[in-house]
Amino acid sequence: MDNVTHSLAGLLLAESVTRFRARRADAPPSPRFRAVAAISSMVAANLPDADLFYTGVGGDRLAYMLHHRGYTHTVVIALLGAALVWGAAWLVLRRRASTTPERGEAGWLLGLLVMGTMSHLALDWTNSYGVHPFWPFDNQWRYGDAMFIIEPWLWAVSVPALVAATTNRVARTLLSIVFIVGLAAAWRVEFVSVGAAAVISTGAALSVVIARTRRPGVRVAAALVGWLAVTLAMAAGSATARGTVLRAVSDADPSAEILDVVVTPLPTNPLCATVITVERSGVTYRVARARVSAAPSVTEAARCGSVSRMESIFRLALRHATPAVQWEGEWTAPSEELATLARGSCRARSALRFIRAPIWRALDDSTVMLGDARFGGASGNAFTDVQVMRQSAICPDGVPPWTPPRTDLLDPRG
């Protein structure tokens, strides 16, 4: 997820924990503890993205693919990170507090920061980019395929409660800007329908009313329930879209072996999703893209937008469109071609430790552009596009042990 959402999750957790602790102790927490809890929780909720300091953004594409959401996005390292933030936060609290902090505050703060770092992993899992949280015991990628990487509904349900909870003018201003920008984006981006924008605007107004009229504990509980409801609604829409596409592929080509289904729900709208299927039919490997409606009686797939541009490497899909599935394009190649490329090129083999829906095109007799259909793919412009030699034993440095998502297409020796 985006770092704004991670920050909001950290702040919402901090407000929830401090309110719950106050209720248990039958006494309000000190202002200093509230401030330290909020700031450290926000830091903890973003801490796994510290890998950006060594992967870089816009630099070496292959290094970025292999190491972003890498070791720092694992339970083991996230727990260590929470402990480090806790140590620093507790030191600040002890030095800046006018009185000695209560003994129980240390445990509450540590529990909050563990939840903060774990929330980052959980949120990143919800989208199709994936995480591998159980390293070093398990190197598999895990994909939630349940939410777009930026979901304005999460901002709409949480920001009003957070604005009401703080008296800091700078924090209130920044949170209000996030709220307004999220709603404005829902009306401006082309893949969000007018109806979906109207619904989220109504939901945001209701969230403001609750935050302004209810007691602190009620408004925080409402924000948490709203966050959970948004997540469940998006997950339900994604699951329905997945089942719809599986049936559509089976009807179109009963012989097709479906290796993977990548679902990316549209932001603000759980009824619409962009879906990529990874298939094998005999000796042919196929990647197909479609717009899918989870409720075609409400919104037909043809009216659903798309969250990414269709690259020219895809050709027009020949499959029959239905109100539920609007096929956009497909790409095919011999199944053995990818395994051959992986055996011959260490750079390609390394890239395939990340690439989930591989597509490729020949640049010349010896060079191939390899990409991931999730993010455009093989045009040369996407961050997953890497140029590889068909035959090269030169390997990049520090290749992590992640299990390639497409081991079902690769030679076991690769």
C-alpha positions as CSV (number, residue, x, y, z in Angstrom):
1,M,0.0,0.0,0.0
2,D,1.0,3.7,-0.3
3,N,2.7,5.3,2.7
4,V,-0.2,7.6,3.4
5,T,-2.4,4.6,4.1
6,H,0.4,3.0,6.2
7,S,0.6,6.2,8.2
8,L,-3.1,6.4,8.8
9,A,-3.1,2.8,10.0
10,G,-0.3,3.6,12.5
11,L,-2.2,6.6,13.8
12,L,-5.5,4.8,14.0
13,L,-3.8,2.0,15.9
14,A,-2.2,4.5,18.3
15,E,-5.5,6.2,19.0
16,S,-7.2,2.9,19.5
17,V,-4.6,1.5,21.9
18,T,-4.4,4.7,24.0
19,R,-8.2,4.9,24.3
20,F,-8.4,1.2,25.3
21,R,-5.6,1.6,27.8
22,A,-7.3,4.6,29.3
23,R,-10.6,2.7,29.7
24,R,-8.8,-0.2,31.4
25,A,-6.9,2.1,33.7
26,D,-9.9,4.3,34.3
27,A,-7.6,7.3,33.8
28,P,-6.6,9.3,30.7
29,P,-3.1,8.7,29.3
30,S,-0.6,11.5,29.7
31,P,-0.4,13.9,26.7
32,R,3.3,13.0,26.4
33,F,2.5,9.3,26.1
34,R,-0.2,10.0,23.5
35,A,2.2,12.0,21.4
36,V,5.0,9.5,21.6
37,A,2.6,6.6,20.9
38,A,1.2,8.4,17.8
39,I,4.6,9.4,16.3
40,S,6.3,6.0,17.0
41,S,3.3,4.0,15.7
42,M,3.4,6.0,12.5
43,V,7.1,5.3,12.2
44,A,6.6,1.6,12.9
45,A,3.8,1.3,10.4
46,N,6.1,2.7,7.6
47,L,9.4,1.0,8.8
48,P,9.4,-2.0,6.5
49,D,9.6,0.4,3.6
50,A,13.1,1.4,4.8
51,D,14.3,-1.0,2.1
52,L,13.8,1.9,-0.3
53,F,16.9,3.4,1.1
54,Y,19.0,0.6,-0.5
55,T,16.8,-0.5,-3.4
56,G,16.3,3.0,-4.7
57,V,13.5,4.3,-6.8
58,G,14.0,4.6,-10.5
59,G,17.5,3.2,-10.4
60,D,18.4,-0.4,-11.1
61,R,15.1,-2.0,-12.0
62,L,16.1,-5.5,-11.2
63,A,17.6,-4.6,-7.8
64,Y,14.3,-2.8,-7.0
65,M,12.2,-5.8,-8.0
66,L,14.2,-8.2,-6.0
67,H,14.7,-6.2,-2.8
68,H,11.7,-3.9,-2.3
69,R,9.2,-5.8,-0.1
70,G,12.1,-8.0,0.6
71,Y,13.8,-8.9,3.9
72,T,12.3,-5.9,5.7
73,H,8.8,-7.1,4.8
74,T,9.1,-10.3,6.8
75,V,7.8,-11.1,10.3
76,V,11.3,-11.7,11.7
77,I,12.7,-8.3,10.6
78,A,9.5,-6.4,11.3
79,L,9.5,-7.6,14.9
80,L,13.1,-6.5,15.3
81,G,12.2,-3.2,13.8
82,A,9.3,-2.8,16.3
83,A,11.7,-3.5,19.1
84,L,14.2,-0.8,17.9
85,V,11.5,1.8,17.5
86,W,10.2,0.9,21.0
87,G,13.6,1.4,22.5
88,A,14.0,4.8,20.9
89,A,10.4,5.8,21.8
90,W,10.7,4.7,25.4
91,L,14.0,6.6,25.8
92,V,12.3,9.7,24.5
93,L,9.4,9.2,26.8
94,R,11.6,8.7,29.9
95,R,13.8,11.8,29.1
96,R,11.0,14.2,28.2
97,A,8.3,13.2,30.7
98,S,7.9,15.4,33.7
99,T,7.3,12.4,35.9
100,T,8.5,8.8,35.7
101,P,6.4,6.9,33.1
102,E,4.1,4.3,34.5
103,R,5.4,0.7,34.5
104,G,2.6,-0.6,32.3
105,E,3.2,2.0,29.6
106,A,6.2,0.2,28.3
107,G,4.2,-3.0,27.6
108,W,1.4,-1.0,25.9
109,L,3.8,0.9,23.8
110,L,5.7,-2.3,22.7
111,G,2.4,-4.0,21.8
112,L,1.3,-1.0,19.8
113,L,4.6,-0.9,17.8
114,V,4.4,-4.6,17.0
115,M,0.9,-4.1,15.7
116,G,2.2,-1.2,13.6
117,T,4.9,-3.1,11.8
118,M,2.6,-6.1,11.3
119,S,-0.1,-3.8,9.9
120,H,2.4,-2.9,7.1
121,L,2.9,-6.5,6.1
122,A,-0.9,-7.2,6.3
123,L,-1.7,-4.1,4.1
124,D,0.9,-4.9,1.6
125,W,-0.4,-8.5,1.4
126,T,-3.8,-7.3,0.3
127,N,-2.7,-6.2,-3.2
128,S,-1.3,-8.1,-6.1
129,Y,2.3,-7.0,-5.6
130,G,2.7,-9.6,-2.8
131,V,5.0,-10.2,0.2
132,H,6.8,-13.2,1.5
133,P,6.4,-12.7,5.3
134,F,7.6,-16.1,6.6
135,W,11.2,-15.9,5.4
136,P,13.5,-17.6,6.3
137,F,11.2,-20.6,6.8
138,D,9.2,-20.0,3.6
139,N,10.4,-18.1,0.5
140,Q,7.0,-18.2,-1.3
141,W,5.3,-14.9,-2.4
142,R,1.9,-14.4,-0.9
143,Y,-0.7,-12.3,-2.7
144,G,-4.0,-11.0,-1.3
145,D,-5.3,-9.7,-4.6
146,A,-8.0,-7.9,-2.6
147,M,-7.3,-4.2,-2.9
148,F,-5.7,-1.6,-5.1
149,I,-2.4,-0.1,-3.9
150,I,-4.2,3.2,-3.1
151,E,-7.7,2.9,-1.6
152,P,-9.4,6.2,-0.9
153,W,-12.2,4.5,1.1
154,L,-9.6,3.8,3.8
155,W,-8.8,7.5,4.0
156,A,-12.5,8.4,4.1
157,V,-13.3,6.2,7.0
158,S,-10.3,7.0,9.2
159,V,-9.2,10.6,8.7
160,P,-12.2,12.3,10.3
161,A,-11.8,10.4,13.5
162,L,-8.1,11.2,13.5
163,V,-8.7,14.9,12.9
164,A,-11.2,14.9,15.8
165,A,-8.7,13.1,18.1
166,T,-5.8,15.6,17.8
167,T,-5.5,19.2,18.9
168,N,-2.3,19.7,17.0
169,R,-2.9,22.3,14.3
170,V,-0.3,21.0,11.8
171,A,-1.6,17.4,12.2
172,R,-5.2,18.5,11.6
173,T,-4.2,20.4,8.5
174,L,-2.2,17.6,7.0
175,L,-4.9,15.0,7.7
176,S,-7.6,17.3,6.2
177,I,-5.5,17.7,3.1
178,V,-5.2,14.0,2.8
179,F,-9.0,13.7,3.1
180,I,-9.7,16.3,0.5
181,V,-7.1,15.0,-2.0
182,G,-8.5,11.4,-1.6
183,L,-12.0,12.6,-2.4
184,A,-10.9,14.8,-5.3
185,A,-8.9,12.0,-6.8
186,A,-12.1,9.8,-6.8
187,W,-13.8,12.4,-8.9
188,R,-10.8,13.0,-11.2
189,V,-9.3,9.7,-12.2
190,E,-11.0,8.1,-15.2
191,F,-11.2,4.6,-13.9
192,V,-13.5,5.6,-11.0
193,S,-17.1,6.0,-12.2
194,V,-19.3,8.9,-11.3
195,G,-21.5,6.6,-9.3
196,A,-18.5,5.2,-7.3
197,A,-17.2,8.8,-6.6
198,A,-20.7,9.8,-5.4
199,V,-20.9,6.8,-3.0
200,I,-17.5,7.4,-1.5
201,S,-18.3,11.1,-1.1
202,T,-21.5,10.2,0.8
203,G,-19.6,7.7,3.0
204,A,-17.0,10.4,3.7
205,A,-19.7,12.8,4.8
206,L,-21.1,10.2,7.1
207,S,-17.7,9.6,8.6
208,V,-17.3,13.3,9.3
209,V,-20.7,13.4,11.0
210,I,-19.8,10.5,13.2
211,A,-16.4,12.0,14.1
212,R,-18.0,15.4,15.1
213,T,-21.0,14.1,17.0
214,R,-19.9,10.9,18.8
215,R,-17.7,10.3,21.9
216,P,-14.0,9.6,21.3
217,G,-14.3,5.9,21.9
218,V,-17.3,5.6,19.6
219,R,-15.7,7.5,16.7
220,V,-12.5,5.5,16.9
221,A,-14.5,2.2,17.0
222,A,-16.5,3.4,14.0
223,A,-13.3,4.1,12.1
224,L,-11.9,0.7,12.8
225,V,-15.2,-1.0,11.8
226,G,-15.2,1.1,8.6
227,W,-11.7,0.1,7.8
228,L,-12.5,-3.6,8.3
229,A,-15.7,-3.2,6.3
230,V,-13.9,-1.7,3.3
231,T,-11.3,-4.5,3.4
232,L,-14.0,-7.2,3.5
233,A,-16.0,-5.6,0.7
234,M,-13.0,-5.3,-1.6
235,A,-12.0,-8.9,-0.8
236,A,-15.5,-10.2,-1.5
237,G,-15.6,-8.4,-4.8
238,S,-12.2,-9.7,-5.7
239,A,-13.1,-13.3,-4.8
240,T,-16.3,-13.0,-7.0
241,A,-14.3,-11.6,-9.9
242,R,-11.8,-14.5,-9.6
243,G,-14.5,-17.1,-9.7
244,T,-16.2,-15.4,-12.6
245,V,-13.0,-15.4,-14.7
246,L,-12.2,-19.0,-13.8
247,R,-15.6,-20.0,-15.2
248,A,-15.2,-17.8,-18.3
249,V,-11.8,-19.4,-19.1
250,S,-13.1,-22.9,-18.6
251,D,-16.0,-22.1,-21.0
252,A,-13.8,-20.5,-23.6
253,D,-11.1,-23.2,-23.5
254,P,-11.8,-26.3,-21.5
255,S,-8.3,-27.7,-22.2
256,A,-6.6,-24.6,-20.6
257,E,-4.7,-25.1,-17.4
258,I,-5.0,-22.0,-15.3
259,L,-1.7,-21.3,-13.5
260,D,-2.6,-18.1,-11.9
261,V,-5.3,-15.4,-11.7
262,V,-4.2,-11.9,-10.7
263,V,-7.0,-9.7,-9.5
264,T,-6.6,-5.9,-9.0
265,P,-9.8,-4.3,-7.8
266,L,-10.5,-0.8,-8.9
267,P,-10.1,1.8,-6.2
268,T,-13.4,2.9,-4.5
269,N,-15.4,0.2,-6.3
270,P,-15.6,-3.4,-5.1
271,L,-17.7,-4.4,-8.1
272,C,-15.1,-3.8,-10.7
273,A,-11.6,-5.3,-11.2
274,T,-8.8,-5.8,-13.7
275,V,-7.9,-9.5,-14.0
276,I,-4.9,-11.2,-15.6
277,T,-5.0,-14.9,-16.2
278,V,-1.8,-16.9,-16.7
279,E,-2.6,-20.1,-18.6
280,R,-1.1,-23.1,-20.4
281,S,-2.9,-24.9,-23.2
282,G,-0.9,-27.7,-24.6
283,V,2.4,-26.3,-25.7
284,T,1.1,-22.7,-25.6
285,Y,1.6,-20.2,-22.8
286,R,-1.0,-17.4,-22.6
287,V,-1.5,-14.3,-20.6
288,A,-5.0,-12.7,-21.0
289,R,-6.4,-9.5,-19.6
290,A,-10.0,-8.6,-18.8
291,R,-12.2,-6.2,-17.1
292,V,-14.6,-8.0,-14.7
293,S,-17.7,-7.1,-12.9
294,A,-18.6,-8.8,-9.7
295,A,-22.3,-7.7,-10.1
296,P,-23.0,-7.3,-13.9
297,S,-26.7,-6.6,-13.1
298,V,-25.5,-3.4,-11.4
299,T,-22.4,-2.5,-13.5
300,E,-21.5,-4.4,-16.7
301,A,-17.8,-5.2,-17.2
302,A,-17.7,-3.0,-20.3
303,R,-18.4,0.0,-18.1
304,C,-15.6,-0.9,-15.6
305,G,-12.4,1.0,-16.1
306,S,-8.9,-0.3,-16.1
307,V,-6.1,0.6,-13.7
308,S,-3.3,0.1,-16.2
309,R,-2.6,0.7,-19.9
310,M,-2.8,-2.1,-22.4
311,E,0.6,-2.5,-24.1
312,S,0.8,-2.9,-27.8
313,I,2.5,-6.3,-27.3
314,F,-1.0,-7.7,-26.5
315,R,-3.3,-8.6,-29.4
316,L,-7.0,-8.4,-29.5
317,A,-8.7,-11.2,-27.5
318,L,-10.8,-13.6,-29.5
319,R,-12.8,-14.8,-26.5
320,H,-16.5,-13.9,-26.3
321,A,-17.3,-10.9,-24.0
322,T,-20.2,-11.2,-21.5
323,P,-21.8,-8.7,-19.2
324,A,-19.5,-10.1,-16.4
325,V,-16.2,-10.4,-18.4
326,Q,-14.9,-8.0,-21.0
327,W,-11.8,-9.5,-22.5
328,E,-9.3,-6.8,-23.5
329,G,-6.3,-8.7,-25.0
330,E,-4.0,-11.7,-24.8
331,W,-0.4,-12.6,-25.4
332,T,0.9,-16.0,-26.3
333,A,4.2,-17.8,-26.7
334,P,5.5,-21.4,-26.7
335,S,5.5,-22.7,-23.1
336,E,9.1,-23.9,-23.3
337,E,10.4,-20.5,-24.3
338,L,10.4,-19.1,-20.8
339,A,12.2,-22.1,-19.4
340,T,14.8,-21.9,-22.1
341,L,15.4,-18.2,-21.4
342,A,15.7,-18.9,-17.6
343,R,18.2,-21.7,-18.2
344,G,20.4,-19.6,-20.5
345,S,20.3,-16.2,-18.6
346,C,21.1,-15.7,-15.0
347,R,19.7,-12.2,-15.1
348,A,16.4,-13.6,-16.5
349,R,16.4,-16.3,-13.9
350,S,16.9,-13.6,-11.2
351,A,14.1,-11.4,-12.5
352,L,11.7,-14.4,-12.5
353,R,12.1,-14.5,-8.7
354,F,9.7,-11.6,-8.7
355,I,7.8,-11.6,-12.0
356,R,4.4,-13.2,-11.6
357,A,2.8,-12.9,-15.1
358,P,5.9,-12.9,-17.4
359,I,5.7,-11.7,-21.0
360,W,8.6,-10.9,-23.3
361,R,9.7,-9.8,-26.7
362,A,12.8,-10.2,-28.7
363,L,14.9,-7.1,-29.2
364,D,17.3,-8.9,-31.5
365,D,18.7,-12.4,-31.9
366,S,20.5,-12.3,-28.6
367,T,18.5,-9.9,-26.4
368,V,15.0,-10.1,-24.9
369,M,12.9,-7.6,-23.0
370,L,11.3,-9.4,-20.1
371,G,8.4,-7.9,-18.2
372,D,5.5,-8.5,-15.9
373,A,1.9,-8.1,-17.3
374,R,0.8,-6.8,-13.9
375,F,2.7,-3.6,-14.5
376,G,2.4,-3.1,-18.2
377,G,5.2,-5.5,-19.3
378,A,7.9,-5.7,-22.0
379,S,7.4,-2.3,-23.5
380,G,10.6,-1.1,-21.9
381,N,8.9,1.6,-19.8
382,A,7.5,-0.4,-16.9
383,F,9.6,-0.7,-13.7
384,T,9.5,-4.5,-14.1
385,D,10.9,-4.4,-17.7
386,V,14.5,-5.7,-17.7
387,Q,16.7,-6.4,-20.7
388,V,18.4,-9.8,-20.6
389,M,20.7,-11.7,-22.9
390,R,19.5,-15.1,-24.0
391,Q,22.8,-16.6,-23.1
392,S,24.6,-15.1,-20.1
393,A,26.1,-16.5,-17.0
394,I,26.6,-13.1,-15.4
395,C,24.4,-12.8,-12.3
396,P,23.4,-9.7,-10.4
397,D,24.7,-9.2,-6.9
398,G,22.8,-10.3,-3.8
399,V,20.0,-12.3,-5.5
400,P,17.5,-13.2,-2.7
401,P,16.1,-16.7,-2.2
402,W,12.5,-15.9,-3.2
403,T,10.8,-18.8,-4.9
404,P,9.9,-17.8,-8.5
405,P,6.1,-17.3,-8.8
406,R,6.2,-19.2,-12.1
407,T,8.0,-22.4,-11.0
408,D,5.2,-24.2,-12.9
409,L,6.7,-22.9,-16.2
410,L,10.4,-23.2,-15.4
411,D,12.6,-26.2,-15.7
412,P,13.3,-27.6,-12.2
413,R,17.0,-27.2,-12.9
414,G,16.5,-23.4,-13.5
